[in-house]
């Protein structure tokens, strides 16, 4: 399975970069995992709804350029489907069994994802009703993907 994470913005804190690198290393045993970072747009204080939409649209153009045409796209969105870890593992297994070997996961910027990205997505996924910083969300997402593979392989980790 090939998994690509397309994420808006850079990870600035070393401790987040270290955690991401550790999970990338662990994931290399189970899949090909790549991260594509696209530039984020600065959001001025007090930006209007129209200005925020333009910012999300610019970020969306960068995101969409980095999603393969044949990829099954999963966008992280607060109102997406929620799974427990075992359920997410079974979902990834089902995707693989149905021939979806290229998965693109998308994490938006501070304003979220533009409608064009959500339209391209085959599904949306939520980890919580809470909002998380996108840098921390990368770590959480990678840990859960790693957990999925461990569960699928009947390896001890998920208990």
C-alpha positions as CSV (number, residue, x, y, z in Angstrom):
1,X,0.0,0.0,0.0
2,X,1.2,3.5,-0.8
3,X,0.0,6.2,1.5
4,X,0.7,9.9,1.0
5,X,-0.1,12.6,3.5
6,X,-0.7,16.0,2.0
7,X,-0.5,18.6,4.7
8,X,-0.7,22.4,4.7
9,X,2.2,24.1,6.4
10,X,5.5,23.0,7.9
11,X,6.2,21.3,11.2
12,X,8.3,23.8,13.2
13,X,8.8,22.1,16.6
14,X,11.6,19.6,16.8
15,X,9.7,17.3,19.1
16,X,6.8,17.0,16.5
17,X,9.4,16.4,13.7
18,X,11.1,13.7,15.8
19,X,7.8,11.9,16.5
20,X,6.7,12.1,12.9
21,X,10.1,10.7,11.8
22,X,9.8,7.8,14.3
23,X,6.4,6.8,13.0
24,X,7.5,7.1,9.4
25,X,10.4,4.7,10.2
26,X,7.9,2.3,11.9
27,X,5.5,2.5,9.0
28,X,8.2,1.7,6.4
29,X,7.8,-2.0,7.5
30,X,4.2,-2.0,6.4
31,X,3.8,0.5,3.6
32,X,5.3,3.2,1.5
33,X,4.5,6.4,3.4
34,X,5.3,9.9,2.0
35,X,4.6,13.3,3.3
36,X,4.0,16.3,1.0
37,X,4.0,19.7,2.6
38,X,2.3,22.5,0.8
39,X,2.7,26.2,1.7
40,X,0.2,27.7,3.9
41,X,-1.2,31.2,3.4
42,X,-1.0,33.9,6.1
43,X,-4.4,34.8,7.6
44,X,-4.6,38.5,8.6
45,X,-6.4,39.2,11.9
46,X,-10.0,40.0,11.3
47,X,-10.1,38.5,7.8
48,X,-13.5,38.5,6.2
49,X,-15.3,35.3,5.2
50,X,-14.5,36.1,1.6
51,X,-10.8,36.6,2.4
52,X,-10.7,33.3,4.4
53,X,-12.3,31.5,1.5
54,X,-9.7,32.8,-0.9
55,X,-6.9,31.6,1.4
56,X,-8.5,28.2,1.6
57,X,-8.9,28.2,-2.2
58,X,-5.1,28.9,-2.7
59,X,-4.2,26.1,-0.3
60,X,-6.7,23.8,-2.0
61,X,-5.0,24.4,-5.4
62,X,-1.7,23.3,-3.8
63,X,-3.2,20.3,-2.1
64,X,-5.1,19.1,-5.2
65,X,-1.9,19.3,-7.4
66,X,-0.4,16.7,-5.0
67,X,-3.1,14.1,-5.0
68,X,-2.6,11.4,-7.6
69,X,-5.6,10.9,-10.0
70,X,-5.9,7.2,-9.0
71,X,-5.6,7.9,-5.2
72,X,-8.4,7.2,-2.8
73,X,-8.6,10.5,-1.0
74,X,-9.4,10.8,2.7
75,X,-9.7,14.3,4.0
76,X,-9.5,15.0,7.7
77,X,-12.5,17.1,8.7
78,X,-14.2,17.7,12.1
79,X,-17.5,16.5,10.7
80,X,-16.0,13.3,9.1
81,X,-16.7,9.7,10.0
82,X,-15.3,8.6,13.3
83,X,-13.8,5.2,14.0
84,X,-12.2,3.5,16.9
85,X,-8.8,2.1,16.3
86,X,-9.9,-1.4,15.4
87,X,-12.6,0.0,13.1
88,X,-10.1,2.2,11.3
89,X,-7.8,-0.8,10.9
90,X,-10.7,-2.8,9.4
91,X,-11.5,0.1,7.1
92,X,-7.9,0.3,5.8
93,X,-8.0,-3.5,5.3
94,X,-11.2,-3.2,3.3
95,X,-9.7,-0.4,1.1
96,X,-6.7,-2.6,0.4
97,X,-8.8,-5.6,-0.4
98,X,-11.0,-3.6,-2.8
99,X,-7.8,-2.6,-4.8
100,X,-7.3,0.9,-3.4
101,X,-3.5,0.7,-3.0
102,X,-2.9,4.4,-3.3
103,X,-4.3,6.4,-0.4
104,X,-4.0,10.2,0.0
105,X,-4.7,11.6,3.4
106,X,-5.2,15.4,3.6
107,X,-4.7,17.7,6.6
108,X,-5.8,21.3,5.9
109,X,-4.4,24.5,7.3
110,X,-5.6,26.6,10.2
111,X,-8.8,27.6,8.4
112,X,-9.7,24.0,7.4
113,X,-10.2,22.7,3.9
114,X,-11.8,24.4,0.9
115,X,-14.9,22.8,-0.6
116,X,-12.9,21.8,-3.7
117,X,-10.8,19.5,-1.6
118,X,-13.8,18.1,0.2
119,X,-15.4,17.5,-3.3
120,X,-12.3,15.6,-4.4
121,X,-12.2,13.5,-1.3
122,X,-13.7,10.0,-1.4
123,X,-14.5,10.3,2.3
124,X,-13.9,12.5,5.3
125,X,-12.4,11.3,8.6
126,X,-12.6,12.8,12.0
127,X,-10.6,12.0,15.1
128,X,-12.7,14.2,17.4
129,X,-15.1,17.0,17.7
130,X,-12.3,19.0,19.1
131,X,-9.9,21.0,17.0
132,X,-6.2,20.1,17.1
133,X,-3.1,22.0,15.8
134,X,-2.3,20.6,12.4
135,X,1.3,19.8,13.5
136,X,0.0,17.6,16.4
137,X,-2.7,16.1,14.1
138,X,0.1,14.7,11.9
139,X,1.6,12.9,14.9
140,X,-1.8,11.5,15.9
141,X,-2.6,10.5,12.4
142,X,0.7,8.7,11.9
143,X,0.4,6.9,15.2
144,X,-3.1,5.7,14.3
145,X,-2.0,4.5,10.9
146,X,0.8,2.6,12.5
147,X,-1.7,1.2,15.0
148,X,-3.9,0.1,12.1
149,X,-1.1,-2.0,10.6
150,X,-0.2,-3.5,13.9
151,X,-3.8,-4.5,14.5
152,X,-4.1,-5.9,11.0
153,X,-1.0,-8.0,11.5
154,X,-2.2,-9.3,14.9
155,X,0.8,-7.7,16.5
156,X,0.7,-6.5,20.1
157,X,0.3,-2.8,20.4
158,X,-3.3,-1.8,20.4
159,X,-4.3,-2.9,23.9
